[in-house]
Amino acid sequence: MQQIIKTKKAAVSFHLLQTIPRMIFLIIVLFSVMLLVRQYVVDKLNVQNLQAEVFIDRFLYSPSGIIYYDAELKQYVPGTIDINKFNDEHINSFINYDSPTFISANISLFDLKGNVVKSAAYNKEKYKDWLPIAKTQRTGPGGFKRITKSIIVNYNAGKNSGILRFDVLQPGN
């Protein structure tokens, strides 16, 4: 009878020894899955570049923006701006965000030689306040994201070509 008990204890010990590598493998697999989930789950979205692109596109292509309207063709001409609409008052009237601290921009039109033809600003007061901080390139809360984009456009009813440069500032997240 004692021989049977020794055999059962040995069998239990042997099965326990077989489960240890299985448990170690299971732990490694669980940690791997957790690591992959943590790696690919996005918990913070940065949409500042997208917001700046939407601002620029709205500025350029919105019918109430600075896009040139050809009365003969009775249509708007993409890539051509109306120099008469290119001023602070018009820009601030057709672009209206709920928060005045959402975005600010300086828009400058240069001829092909690099001379400034005209300049305007959206939310000019905030732009002047934010620009020195944005030049420090500080990111995160208290900092500002500066996005600069240049686009070749026509002006004066398509008679002249130039470069429209956007300097967009947004508060950091």
N, C-alpha and C positions, 0 to 999 in steps of 0.2 A: 504494500500500500504506500509506503514511503517512496518507492520508486516512481509511482504514478504522480505524486505531488511534485517531486523534483522535475519530472518531465513537463508538467503544466507550467511551473515557474520558468523553466528554460524556454518554453514555447512563448510565454508572455514576454519575456525579456527579448527574445529574438524578433518578435513582431514590433516591439517598441523600438528596437534598433533599426528596423526597416522603415518606420514612419519618420524618423529624424531627418533623413535626406529629403523626404517628401515635404515635410514642414519647412525646411530651409528653402527649397525650391518655391514653395507657395509664398513665402515671405518675400523672396526676391521678385517674383512676378507681381505681387501686390504693390511693392514699392515702385517697380517700373511703371505700372499703370498709373499710380498716383503722380509720379514725376511727369509722365506724358500729359496727363490731364492738366496739371499746373502749368506746363509749358505752353499749351495751345489754347487755354482759356484766356480771353482778353477781358481784363477787368477795367481797363482805362483806355478810352478812345481819344485820339487827338485829331480833331476835325478843323483845326485852325487853317491849314492849307486849303482845305475844301471851302471853308467860309470865305477866304480871300478870293479864291477863284470864282465863286458865285457872285461876290461883290463886283469883281472886274467884268465878268460876263454881263451882269445886269447893267452895269455902267455903259458898256459898249453896245449891247444888242437890244436893249429894251426900247420899245417905240417912244417912251417918254424920256429916254436917255439922250445921249449926244449923237446918236446915229443920224446920218444925213438922209433927208427925205427928198427924193427927186419928184417934183411936181409933174414933169412931163411923163415920166414912167408910172407915176402914182404908186410908188413903192419905196421902201427903205433900201439903202445901198450899204450892205455890210462892208466893213473895212474903210468906210469913209465917214468922217465925223463932221458935224455941223459946228463950226468955230463960234457961231453966235450963241449956241447953247452951252458952250464950254466956259462956265463961270461958277463961282461959289454958290450963288443964290439958286441957280437951276439944279445943281448937283444936290444940294441939301433939301430941295423941295421934292424931287422925285425918288430919292432913296431915303426911306424913313424906317429906322429900326426903333423898337420900343425903348431900348436902353441907350442913352447917349455914350455910355462907356463900353459899347460893344466893339466898335471898329472906328478907325479914322484913317484917312489917306490923303496923300499929296499926289496930284496927277499933273505931270508936266508934258507939254508938247514941244519937241525939238525938231528943227529942220534937219536935213541930211548932213549939214555941216557941223551940227552940234550946238547951234544957237537956240536959246529958249524962245519959242514963238508965243506961248501962252502957258499959264499955270493956274491951277485951281485946287481947292482942297475940300474934302468932306470932313465935317467935324473938326474944323481948323484949330479951335482952342485946345481940344484934347490932343491933337497931333503935335502942337507946339509943346505941350506939357510932357507927352510920352516920348518924344524923339530923343532927348538926352539919356533917358533910362534905357531905351531900346538900343542905343549905340553901345551900351555896356555889355550887351548880349547876355544879360541875365535871363535865365529861363525859370519857369515855374511861377508860383504866386509872388507878386511884387515885380515880376519881370514882364517884358513885352516881346511878342513875336513880330519880327519885321520880315515882310515878304515883298520882294521887289520883282517886277515883271515889266519887260519892254515889248511893245508890239508895233510893227510897222503899219501905218495908216495913211490915208489920203485926207486932205483937208482943202478948204476953199473950193467946194464942189468938185473935188477930184483933180484939181489943177496942180496941187503941190503934194509932195510926199514928205512924211516925217516919221518920227519915232515917238510914240506915246508911252511914257514911263510911269508906272504905278509904284508908289511906295506905301504899302499898307501896314498899319500897326494894329495889333490886337493884344489885349491884356493876357498874361499867362494864366494857365490853369493850375 
